Amino acid sequence: MPLPGSGEYGADAADLSNTVLSANRVEKTYRNGTRALDEVRLDIKRGEFVSLLGPSGCGKSTLLKMFAGLEEPSHGHIRWWGKNLATVGTPDRTLAMVFQEATLMPWASVVQNVRLPLELKHMPRTESDVRVRDALKLVGLDRFEDAYPRELSGGMQMRASIARALATRPNLLLMDEPFGALDEFTRNKLDADLRKIWSQQDLTVVFVTHSIYEAVYLSSRVVVMAARPGRVIADVPIEAPGAGGMRDDAFRISPEFMGYCKILSDYLTLANQENQEGGAHDAAHH
Ligand SMILES: Nc1ncnc2c1ncn2[C@@H]1O[C@H](COP(=O)(O)OP(=O)(O)OP(=O)(O)O)[C@@H](O)[C@H]1O
């Protein structure tokens, strides 16, 4: 019997108006010949929280960079709100990216760091002040406006990095393993806060992670990828708890949570097996 989520996924022509991101048969081969992605089809709808989960090297970051417009597909195409990225730069359709490193300017205070993208857009100071204050409040850093990055813990630096992204009021937030370097307790706390922020805003999130637990806790859907070449092998909606249900600490130890972890763990085992077989296959060719 197929695992849940192993059926059809990809373009759903009837629902394009609601599609924030769509990857249609996207391939990526880097200049050194590495085939990072093969025929990826993926649609992401408005308001979804989608995690990309998969073994190292399966192309999660490559796909996210293409979603951010930082890399071009070698074949196929990506659409943002049904269009090319160059034509969607309207104020109500914006995207922001958060990386694994907080990438804060060390010589600037928290408030100056968070204000930077707005200054680059030449936003009037009265408006940027409101946005910066709102963003810092959302991430719980409103009492640390004047602190410098070196005075903040790793978790707080990441909060500042998220605030910098949120200050642009993005519709689409792309996050590349933002909490991977944090201890588990801090990571769980940031996951909970991120989920709350997402649930309160009109925000679509694509989140790269290695962690099954993090993916299940955060997501409305988890896309599992395999390597050599990178591709989507499963697309699993996380429907528990039911509509409006809270994902609190109790959810983390619930039978539903464990059930989803088991499904994703089985897919990852499959992805890793294919990875090893692919490796053996590659080796046989050398
Ligand atoms: N700029 C590049 N030039 C050549 N090869 C690259 C480049 N960036 C990534 N790759 C290769 O493409 C493949 C996919 O890499 P990518 O970083 O997207 O995977 P990932 O799933 O995000 O991995 P990880 O979980 O380890 O971050 C890997 O084999 C990687 O070595």
The ligand as a Gaussian input file, in Angstrom:
#p B3LYP/6-31G(d) Opt

LIG

0 1
 N       26.931000      26.688000      -6.302000
 C       27.025000      25.374000      -6.481000
 N       27.850000      24.845000      -7.412000
 C       27.914000      23.513000      -7.607000
 N       27.211000      22.604000      -6.901000
 C       26.374000      23.071000      -5.954000
 C       26.244000      24.465000      -5.690000
 N       25.336000      24.625000      -4.688000
 C       24.928000      23.386000      -4.349000
 N       25.549000      22.448000      -5.107000
 C       25.343000      20.988000      -5.070000
 O       23.984000      20.745000      -5.406000
 C       23.452000      19.698000      -4.601000
 C       22.268000      20.233000      -3.813000
 O       22.746000      21.182000      -2.852000
 P       21.783000      21.957000      -1.847000
 O       22.650000      22.834000      -0.987000
 O       20.684000      22.584000      -2.597000
 O       21.204000      20.733000      -0.997000
 P       20.494000      20.744000       0.437000
 O       19.441000      19.702000       0.374000
 O       20.082000      22.113000       0.796000
 O       21.682000      20.269000       1.352000
 P       21.935000      20.572000       2.925000
 O       20.771000      19.993000       3.634000
 O       23.219000      19.847000       3.214000
 O       22.038000      22.070000       3.067000
 C       24.594000      19.198000      -3.735000
 O       25.184000      18.105000      -4.376000
 C       25.547000      20.389000      -3.694000
 O       26.868000      19.962000      -3.507000

